[in-house]
Amino acid sequence: MSLLDKPSWNLMERSLDASTLRQKVVANNVANVDTPYFKRSDVQFEDLLQDQMSSSTPSIEGYRTDSRHFFIGKTTKLPNTEIKTDESTAINNNMNNVDMDYEMSLMAKNQLKYNTMIQQMNSEFKKMRTVLGGK
């Protein structure tokens, strides 16, 4: 079993992947701010993860000591990141719906989330190094 093969590591990895994809999507939205008929896109990951984690049915989970064991209870599968395009709105006369102020604030918020996740991973690496006898 790998030291990095834990649900928390997988969650952090998927969150970083979603944040990276969100940065690309927002940059694409900003690049097309003046493109006629362009519709902005957004990345959905946190909402899908929240829906999966807060299922209304409580269940019992079995403890697995080996990766070959069967899952009992909730699965540990993380949701896939989705890109959604907003086709319903139009802000400009050219039917474009990109609001530059909103996109830039979304980009700043995404950068803060990304930096926080990187700090969390660095902290986890530091703890692991300490446990293994490093400095």
Buried (B, 14 or more C-beta within 10 A) or exposed (E): EEEEEEEEBBBBBBBBEBBBBBBEBBEBBBEBBEEEEBBBBBBBBBEBBEEEEEEEEEEEEEEEEEEEEEEEEBEEEBBEBEEEEEEEEEBEEEEBBBBEEEBEEBBEEBBEBBEEBEEBBEEBEEEEEEEEEEE
